[in-house]
């Protein structure tokens, strides 16, 4: 109030403000015939109309799956990928093995067997398949991180040990998500999240030579606790088709970064949405430690399960909550998805095939992901 006048202001300094299109500032006499409550209601309606509606999630119904008489042979399938030839590969963590399934889905064959020696795997954490069927598998014999490369038939092509011992900084249930578990295989090189080196990503050749380091660590407010600081800088590196890469921070406030082929940061985006609100609200400020070897390490739970890039260059990020966000090449969120097989599926792995479909574990399901294709059903909005 100024004197006997009431002055109302709107935001004209910011043309993107939801109030920018409201009437210009006016003065009204306190004895105006229009009651204040009516004027306030009108402004409230205008503001509500100006707010963007929350994007509804799509539920994608599976269009195919590995038949039960085959999938029943696996103990814990946490990876499901396909070579361009049509041959499928299944990473069975509990069996310490990799299996192949023919394109017609009629037979299963063990490709990489259990064992600590070279050419076998023990305590595996990740695997990836190149277009020609070449396999990369990360495991940990005697607590030492190792990566091996195999032909589609299982013949050993090469590999290397990483220095140091396994440090499971990020764990979801019993599954380690950090370190070599974040491995991404380009066919020629291997990308790993290694914040302990001072960079987010290290790119290795087949012989174990570190080719380059990419990305600065973010500020976490836990710099005085090195283990927690490194856990908060753990994530998923994803190779981009242009030679650059993406990086998805899995813990703390989840972020998405894009780097060019020279390793320069192009942009950073916050991963946000109502589906994440409860997860982030429940995050602790301290983390329990457990004994590993001669020391104690904090175990940090993630907000992001896994991530992958599709053939169109969009990044799909599966949350701990059973939702997946899709970001376009510019880092803008364009879609929210849920997957349904026999029930709702929270993905442990995502893989886009040559034909553009999406393979998901658990369940060994296949989904059509483009709008307008079979398998899409509407999902009611999540209540805030």
C-alpha positions in Angstrom: 0.0 0.0 0.0 1.2 3.5 -0.8 -1.0 6.1 0.6 -4.6 5.1 -0.2 -3.5 3.0 -3.3 -2.7 -0.7 -3.7 -0.1 -1.3 -6.4 0.2 -4.7 -8.1 3.4 -5.6 -10.1 4.0 -8.2 -12.8 7.3 -9.5 -14.1 8.1 -7.8 -17.4 11.9 -8.1 -16.9 11.8 -11.8 -17.7 9.7 -12.5 -20.9 9.9 -16.3 -20.1 8.2 -15.8 -16.7 4.8 -17.4 -16.3 3.5 -13.9 -15.2 4.9 -12.1 -18.2 1.6 -12.1 -20.1 -0.5 -10.8 -17.2 -1.9 -7.3 -17.4 0.4 -4.4 -16.9 0.8 -2.8 -13.5 -2.3 -1.0 -12.4 -3.4 0.9 -9.4 -6.7 0.2 -7.7 -8.4 2.1 -5.0 -9.1 0.2 -1.7 -12.8 0.9 -2.2 -12.8 -0.7 -5.7 -16.0 -2.6 -6.4 -13.8 -5.7 -7.4 -13.0 -7.5 -4.1 -9.4 -8.5 -3.4 -10.2 -12.2 -3.3 -11.6 -12.1 -6.8 -8.6 -10.3 -8.1 -6.3 -12.8 -6.3 -8.3 -15.7 -7.8 -8.0 -14.3 -11.3 -4.2 -13.9 -10.9 -4.0 -17.5 -9.6 -5.9 -18.9 -12.5 -3.6 -17.0 -15.0 -0.5 -18.4 -13.2 -1.9 -21.9 -13.2 -2.7 -21.7 -16.9 0.8 -20.5 -17.7 2.6 -23.4 -15.9 3.7 -26.2 -18.3 1.9 -29.5 -17.7 4.2 -32.3 -16.4 5.0 -34.8 -19.1 3.2 -38.1 -18.6 5.2 -41.3 -18.7 4.8 -43.9 -21.5 4.5 -47.5 -20.6 6.1 -49.7 -23.2 4.8 -53.2 -23.4 7.4 -55.9 -24.4 7.0 -57.1 -28.0 9.2 -60.2 -27.5 11.4 -62.1 -25.0 13.7 -65.0 -24.8 11.4 -68.1 -24.4 11.0 -69.4 -20.9 12.6 -72.8 -21.7 15.8 -70.9 -22.6 15.7 -68.0 -20.1 15.1 -70.6 -17.3 18.7 -71.8 -17.8 20.1 -68.5 -16.5 20.6 -67.9 -12.8 21.0 -64.1 -12.8 20.9 -62.5 -16.2 22.0 -58.8 -15.8 23.2 -58.2 -19.4 21.4 -58.8 -22.7 22.9 -57.6 -26.0 22.8 -58.5 -29.7 25.4 -58.5 -32.5 24.5 -57.2 -35.9 24.4 -60.8 -37.1 21.3 -61.3 -34.9 23.0 -63.5 -32.3 22.1 -62.7 -28.7 24.5 -62.7 -25.8 23.4 -63.0 -22.1 25.7 -62.1 -19.2 24.8 -64.4 -16.2 26.5 -62.8 -13.2 25.7 -65.6 -10.7 26.9 -68.3 -13.1 30.1 -66.4 -13.9 29.5 -66.9 -17.6 28.4 -65.5 -20.9 26.0 -67.3 -23.1 24.9 -66.9 -26.7 21.5 -67.5 -28.2 20.9 -67.9 -31.9 18.9 -65.3 -33.8 15.9 -67.7 -34.0 15.9 -68.1 -30.2 16.1 -71.9 -30.3 19.4 -72.8 -28.5 21.7 -71.6 -25.8 25.5 -72.1 -25.9 28.0 -71.2 -23.1 30.6 -68.9 -24.7 32.8 -67.7 -21.7 33.1 -70.1 -18.8 33.8 -69.6 -15.1 37.4 -69.5 -13.9 40.1 -67.2 -12.5 42.6 -68.0 -15.3 43.1 -66.1 -18.5 40.3 -66.8 -20.9 37.7 -67.4 -18.2 35.8 -65.1 -15.8 35.2 -65.0 -12.0 33.2 -62.5 -10.0 32.2 -60.6 -13.2 30.7 -57.2 -13.0 30.0 -56.0 -16.6 30.0 -57.1 -20.2 29.5 -55.4 -23.6 29.1 -56.6 -27.2 30.4 -54.8 -30.3 28.5 -54.8 -33.6 30.6 -57.7 -34.9 30.0 -59.8 -31.8 33.3 -59.1 -30.1 32.8 -59.3 -26.3 34.4 -57.4 -23.5 34.0 -58.8 -20.0 35.0 -57.2 -16.7 35.7 -59.4 -13.7 37.7 -59.5 -10.5 39.9 -62.6 -9.8 41.3 -62.4 -6.3 39.9 -58.9 -5.9 41.9 -57.5 -8.8 40.0 -55.7 -11.6 40.5 -57.3 -15.0 39.1 -56.7 -18.5 39.2 -59.4 -21.2 38.2 -59.4 -24.9 36.7 -62.4 -26.6 35.6 -63.4 -30.1 31.9 -64.3 -30.5 32.8 -67.9 -30.1 34.6 -67.3 -26.8 38.3 -67.3 -28.0 40.5 -65.0 -25.9 41.8 -62.0 -27.8 43.5 -60.0 -25.1 43.0 -58.1 -21.9 44.6 -56.4 -19.0 44.6 -56.0 -15.2 44.0 -52.6 -13.6 46.2 -51.4 -10.7 44.9 -51.6 -7.2 42.0 -53.7 -5.9 38.2 -53.6 -6.2 36.6 -50.7 -4.3 32.8 -51.1 -4.5 31.9 -47.4 -3.9 28.4 -47.5 -5.5 26.2 -50.6 -4.7 22.6 -51.3 -5.5 21.3 -54.3 -3.5 24.2 -56.7 -4.1 25.2 -55.3 -7.5 28.4 -53.2 -7.8 27.8 -50.3 -10.2 31.1 -48.4 -9.9 34.7 -49.0 -11.2 34.9 -51.6 -14.0 31.2 -52.3 -13.6 30.7 -49.0 -15.5 32.7 -50.3 -18.5 31.6 -49.2 -22.0 33.1 -51.0 -25.0 33.4 -49.2 -28.3 34.9 -52.1 -30.2 38.3 -50.4 -30.3 38.6 -48.8 -26.8 37.1 -49.2 -23.3 35.7 -46.4 -21.2 35.7 -46.7 -17.4 34.5 -44.4 -14.6 37.7 -43.8 -12.6 37.4 -40.7 -10.4 40.4 -41.8 -8.4 42.6 -40.8 -11.3 41.4 -37.2 -11.0 39.2 -37.4 -14.1 35.7 -38.8 -14.5 36.6 -41.1 -17.4 39.6 -43.1 -18.5 39.8 -44.5 -22.0 41.9 -47.7 -22.5 43.2 -49.6 -25.4 43.0 -53.4 -25.6 46.5 -53.7 -24.2 45.6 -51.7 -21.1 47.3 -48.5 -22.2 45.5 -45.4 -20.9 44.8 -43.4 -24.0 43.2 -40.3 -22.4 41.4 -38.9 -19.4 38.1 -37.0 -19.8 36.2 -34.7 -17.5 36.9 -32.8 -14.2 35.4 -34.1 -11.0 32.5 -32.1 -9.6 32.4 -30.3 -6.3 30.6 -32.5 -3.8 31.1 -30.8 -0.3 32.7 -34.1 0.7 36.2 -33.3 -0.4 37.4 -33.9 3.2 36.3 -37.6 2.9 38.1 -38.9 -0.2 36.0 -42.1 -0.4 32.7 -40.3 -0.4 34.0 -37.6 -2.7 35.0 -40.3 -5.2 31.7 -42.1 -4.9 29.9 -38.9 -5.6 31.9 -38.6 -8.8 31.2 -42.2 -10.0 29.0 -42.7 -13.0 28.4 -44.2 -16.4 30.5 -43.2 -19.4 28.7 -43.6 -22.8 30.4 -43.4 -26.2 28.7 -41.1 -28.7 28.7 -41.7 -32.4 30.8 -38.6 -33.2 33.7 -39.7 -31.1 32.7 -37.8 -28.0 31.0 -39.2 -25.0 28.3 -38.7 -22.3 28.8 -39.1 -18.6 25.9 -39.8 -16.2 26.6 -39.1 -12.5 24.8 -41.9 -10.5 25.0 -40.6 -7.0 24.1 -37.5 -5.1 22.3 -35.0 -7.4 22.3 -36.9 -10.7 23.8 -34.9 -13.7 24.3 -35.5 -17.4 27.4 -34.2 -19.1 28.4 -34.1 -22.8 32.0 -34.1 -24.0 33.2 -33.6 -27.6 35.8 -35.9 -29.3 38.6 -33.7 -27.9 37.3 -34.3 -24.4 36.0 -30.7 -24.0 32.8 -30.2 -21.9 30.0 -29.1 -24.2 27.2 -28.8 -21.6 25.9 -30.1 -18.3 22.2 -30.9 -17.5 20.5 -31.7 -14.2 18.5 -34.9 -14.2 15.3 -33.9 -12.6 11.7 -34.9 -12.4 8.9 -35.8 -10.0 9.8 -39.5 -10.3 13.2 -38.6 -8.6 11.8 -36.3 -5.9 11.3 -39.0 -3.3 14.6 -40.7 -4.0 16.6 -37.5 -3.6 14.6 -36.4 -0.5 15.5 -39.7 1.2 19.2 -39.5 0.5 21.4 -39.5 3.6 24.1 -37.1 4.5 26.4 -39.8 5.9 27.0 -43.3 4.6 27.7 -46.6 6.4 31.1 -48.2 6.0 31.9 -51.8 5.6 35.1 -53.7 5.9 36.9 -54.5 2.7 40.3 -56.1 3.1 42.2 -54.1 5.7 40.1 -51.0 5.5 36.6 -49.5 5.7 34.8 -48.0 2.7 31.5 -46.1 2.6 28.9 -47.7 0.4 26.8 -45.1 -1.4 23.5 -46.0 -3.0 22.7 -44.6 -6.5 19.8 -42.6 -7.9 20.6 -44.0 -11.4 20.7 -47.7 -12.3 22.0 -47.7 -15.8 22.1 -45.7 -19.0 22.6 -46.2 -22.8 22.5 -44.2 -26.0 20.1 -45.2 -28.9 20.9 -45.2 -32.6 19.4 -41.6 -32.9 21.8 -40.3 -30.3 19.3 -40.0 -27.4 20.4 -40.9 -23.9 18.2 -43.3 -21.9 18.7 -43.1 -18.2 17.1 -45.7 -16.0 16.5 -44.5 -12.4 16.4 -46.5 -9.2 12.7 -45.7 -9.2 11.1 -47.7 -12.0 11.2 -44.9 -14.6 13.6 -44.1 -17.5 14.2 -40.6 -18.7 15.1 -39.9 -22.3 17.3 -36.9 -23.3 17.9 -35.7 -26.8 21.3 -34.7 -28.3 21.0 -31.2 -26.8 20.5 -32.6 -23.3 16.8 -31.8 -23.1 14.5 -34.3 -21.4 12.0 -35.4 -24.1 10.3 -38.4 -22.7 9.6 -40.5 -19.5 9.2 -44.2 -20.0 8.2 -47.3 -18.0 8.8 -50.9 -19.2 6.3 -53.7 -18.7 6.9 -57.4 -19.4 5.1 -59.9 -17.2 5.1 -57.0 -14.7 6.8 -53.6 -14.3 10.5 -53.8 -15.1 13.3 -51.7 -13.4 16.2 -52.1 -15.9 19.6 -53.4 -14.9 20.8 -53.0 -18.5 19.7 -51.3 -21.7 20.9 -52.2 -25.2 19.7 -50.8 -28.6 19.8 -53.3 -31.4 20.7 -52.7 -35.1 16.9 -52.7 -35.9 16.3 -50.0 -33.3 14.5 -52.2 -30.6 15.6 -52.1 -27.0 16.8 -55.2 -25.0 16.3 -55.0 -21.3 17.2 -57.1 -18.2 15.9 -58.5 -15.9 13.5 -60.6 -17.9 15.4 -60.7 -21.3 12.7 -58.6 -22.9 12.6 -56.7 -26.2 10.8 -53.4 -26.7 9.8 -51.2 -29.6 10.7 -47.7 -28.5 9.6 -45.3 -31.2 6.3 -43.5 -30.8 3.5 -45.0 -32.8 4.9 -48.5 -32.8 3.4 -51.6 -31.1 3.8 -52.0 -27.4 2.9 -48.5 -26.2 0.1 -48.0 -23.7 -0.7 -44.8 -21.8 0.2 -44.4 -18.2 -1.8 -42.3 -15.8 0.2 -39.3 -14.5 2.2 -39.9 -11.3 0.6 -38.0 -8.5 2.9 -35.4 -7.0 
